């Protein structure tokens, strides 16, 4: 009877200690893009200043950013829209 040769394997795993995990508070940021006469403006790119976050206003001028990381202790955001 022949016994199969034993194979040796090695494996690596990345282990993150619990204390190394940082939980970030997130929030939804939403609003409306309006012109000078308070009419909604559709299809306007809306940005959160100094971040990579961008969305576009819908047909009613409404925009929503979902689950945006809280940027400061007050949860203050600077929103910029370009028409």
C-alpha positions as a printed Julia matrix, in Angstrom:
83×3 Matrix{Float64}:
   0.0    0.0     0.0
   1.34   3.41   -0.98
   0.87   6.31    1.39
   0.43   9.65   -0.39
   3.14  12.17    0.35
   2.12  14.89    2.79
   1.94  18.36    1.36
   2.85  21.4     3.35
   0.92  24.64    2.9
   1.45  28.08    4.3
  -1.12  30.82    4.51
  -1.04  34.46    5.39
  -3.9   36.4     6.87
  -4.22  40.06    7.61
  -5.41  40.49   11.15
  -6.71  43.81   12.37
  -6.84  44.38   16.07
 -10.16  45.7    17.32
  -8.51  48.81   18.73
  -7.17  49.62   15.22
 -10.65  49.94   13.73
 -11.98  53.49   13.56
 -15.71  53.9    13.26
 -16.74  57.05   11.45
 -20.11  58.67   12.02
 -22.02  59.15    8.79
 -24.98  61.27    7.87
 -27.25  62.03    4.93
 -27.01  65.54    3.5
 -29.84  66.8     1.3
 -31.4   69.98    0.01
 -32.75  71.77   -3.02
 -31.16  73.79   -5.8
 -33.25  76.9    -6.45
 -32.8   79.84   -8.8
 -33.15  83.51   -7.78
 -36.94  83.24   -8.14
 -37.04  80.13   -5.88
 -37.79  77.81   -8.79
 -36.21  74.34   -8.64
 -33.26  73.76  -10.98
 -32.7   70.25  -12.36
 -29.48  68.51  -13.43
 -27.11  70.73  -11.45
 -23.86  69.18  -10.16
 -23.72  69.6    -6.39
 -20.47  69.16   -4.45
 -19.43  69.03   -0.82
 -16.5   71.42   -0.77
 -13.01  69.97   -0.26
 -14.23  66.37   -0.69
 -14.66  63.99   -3.64
 -18.44  63.82   -3.07
 -20.7   64.94   -5.91
 -24.31  64.33   -6.93
 -26.78  65.89   -9.38
 -30.1   67.57   -8.56
 -33.19  65.73   -9.79
 -36.11  67.12  -11.83
 -37.47  68.82   -8.68
 -34.09  70.38   -7.88
 -33.59  68.03   -4.91
 -30.23  66.46   -4.13
 -29.13  63.85   -1.59
 -25.74  62.64   -0.41
 -26.1   59.32    1.41
 -23.86  58.14    4.25
 -21.34  60.97    4.08
 -18.63  60.8     6.77
 -18.99  63.47    9.43
 -16.28  65.98    8.53
 -16.05  67.85   11.81
 -17.41  67.79   15.34
 -20.39  69.98   14.38
 -21.39  68.07   11.24
 -21.0   71.23    9.15
 -20.72  70.94    5.36
 -20.12  73.53    2.64
 -22.31  72.76   -0.36
 -21.49  74.18   -3.79
 -23.7   73.97   -6.89
 -22.66  75.12  -10.36
 -25.2   76.04  -13.02
